[in-house]
Amino acid sequence: MASVVLVTGVSRYLGGRVAVRLSQHPDIERVVGVDVIPPPHDIGTTEFVRADIRNPMIGRIIEQTGVDTVVHMNVIATPTFAGGRTSQKEINVIGTMQLLAACQKAPSVTRLVVKSSAAVYGSSAKDPAMFTEGMTAREMPRTGFGKDSVEVEGYVRGLSRRRPDTAICMLRFANIIGPGIRTSMTDYFALPVLPAPMGHVARMQFVHEDDAVDVLVQATLGDVAGIVNIAGDGVMTVGQAAGLLRRPLVPLPSFAAGPVGSVIKRSGAADFSPDQVRFLSYGRGLDTTAMREVLGFEPRYTTREAFEDLVRSLRGQSARGLEAS
């Protein structure tokens, strides 16, 4: 059982929620949250330490606080939230390297939970209907967050070889959505019209933000090790999503998807990256057998129910915007 827990990325939405839940657990003595900026939200009794995981200082924090469990949530999916692609890659890859180096040197650390992403599987026409944890991408992600996620997982596997006494649980999440979280996908669905690659019927899975918090807390408190896919039951297509949103779907020929995406990205409305265009073209499916049978987790929301909650939130935002104007 975790006793002293370090949570990275505590100033971000999910990191803050996970830290609060852990700080409320009666068996956890202390929760230390680190990030480069103070949390804009309440983090309960979590002790905030302003630190950059790219700096070796993270090792001293782990040593001085006697951390036994590390929850790594500071892998950023959207470059605009990190100050650009260069900063995003540094935080994701260099930050993970420094954090894992600190974990390797700290004998007190016996458990590591990593918030990873199904982006490691990529998106291509060659993909299986459902990816199991033992499968690899048919076409490896070559850019952006997907490439970062592959590198992060590689460094985590390296730590597992060097510190076999450390139990490592890596959760590969489908796209997390909900009324409170902001991601590249929630920004996309907030657009007044939804541009999508022509001639494709991509299947998508989602995880509700509440389920994401629940499973991260469960993995932190438990003893399961290994890689586990996390997704809500069922799949949706982009067309079905547009129907629920009551927004027009604009099919784009392949040659136009990139330029239109660049315009949307420059406008700041959404991060319409090449990775996202591929996902909207081919989708991705995750087998969640291990989530239930190994981790023992049952999501409260299906993929559709998670999306319907996002729809309610977006409609509420539109209504508030009309009232304000």
Rosetta blueprint (number, residue, H / E / L):
1 M L
2 A L
3 S L
4 V E
5 V E
6 L E
7 V E
8 T E
9 G L
10 V L
11 S L
12 R L
13 Y H
14 L H
15 G H
16 G H
17 R H
18 V H
19 A H
20 V H
21 R H
22 L H
23 S H
24 Q L
25 H L
26 P L
27 D L
28 I L
29 E L
30 R E
31 V E
32 V E
33 G E
34 V E
35 D E
36 V L
37 I L
38 P L
39 P L
40 P L
41 H L
42 D L
43 I L
44 G L
45 T L
46 T L
47 E E
48 F E
49 V E
50 R E
51 A L
52 D L
53 I L
54 R L
55 N L
56 P L
57 M H
58 I H
59 G H
60 R H
61 I H
62 I H
63 E H
64 Q H
65 T H
66 G L
67 V L
68 D L
69 T E
70 V E
71 V E
72 H E
73 M L
74 N L
75 V L
76 I L
77 A L
78 T L
79 P H
80 T H
81 F H
82 A L
83 G L
84 G L
85 R H
86 T H
87 S H
88 Q H
89 K H
90 E H
91 I H
92 N H
93 V H
94 I H
95 G H
96 T H
97 M H
98 Q H
99 L H
100 L H
101 A H
102 A H
103 C H
104 Q H
105 K H
106 A L
107 P L
108 S L
109 V L
110 T L
111 R E
112 L E
113 V E
114 V E
115 K E
116 S E
117 S E
118 A H
119 A H
120 V H
121 Y H
122 G L
123 S L
124 S L
125 A L
126 K L
127 D L
128 P L
129 A L
130 M L
131 F E
132 T L
133 E L
134 G L
135 M L
136 T L
137 A L
138 R L
139 E L
140 M L
141 P L
142 R L
143 T L
144 G H
145 F H
146 G H
147 K H
148 D H
149 S H
150 V H
151 E H
152 V H
153 E H
154 G H
155 Y H
156 V H
157 R H
158 G H
159 L H
160 S H
161 R H
162 R H
163 R L
164 P L
165 D L
166 T L
167 A E
168 I E
169 C E
170 M E
171 L E
172 R E
173 F E
174 A L
175 N E
176 I E
177 I E
178 G L
179 P L
180 G L
181 I L
182 R L
183 T L
184 S H
185 M H
186 T H
187 D H
188 Y H
189 F H
190 A L
191 L L
192 P L
193 V L
194 L E
195 P E
196 A E
197 P E
198 M L
199 G L
200 H L
201 V L
202 A L
203 R E
204 M E
205 Q L
206 F E
207 V E
208 H E
209 E H
210 D H
211 D H
212 A H
213 V H
214 D H
215 V H
216 L H
217 V H
218 Q H
219 A H
220 T H
221 L H
222 G L
223 D L
224 V L
225 A L
226 G E
227 I E
228 V E
229 N E
230 I E
231 A L
232 G L
233 D L
234 G L
235 V L
236 M E
237 T E
238 V H
239 G H
240 Q H
241 A H
242 A H
243 G H
244 L H
245 L H
246 R L
247 R L
248 P L
249 L E
250 V E
251 P E
252 L E
253 P L
254 S H
255 F H
256 A H
257 A H
258 G H
259 P H
260 V H
261 G H
262 S H
263 V H
264 I H
265 K H
266 R H
267 S H
268 G L
269 A L
270 A L
271 D L
272 F L
273 S L
274 P H
275 D H
276 Q H
277 V H
278 R H
279 F H
280 L H
281 S H
282 Y H
283 G E
284 R L
285 G L
286 L E
287 D L
288 T L
289 T H
290 A H
291 M H
292 R H
293 E H
294 V L
295 L L
296 G L
297 F L
298 E L
299 P L
300 R L
301 Y L
302 T L
303 T H
304 R H
305 E H
306 A H
307 F H
308 E H
309 D H
310 L H
311 V H
312 R H
313 S H
314 L H
315 R H
316 G H
317 Q H
318 S H
319 A H
320 R H
321 G H
322 L H
323 E H
324 A H
325 S L
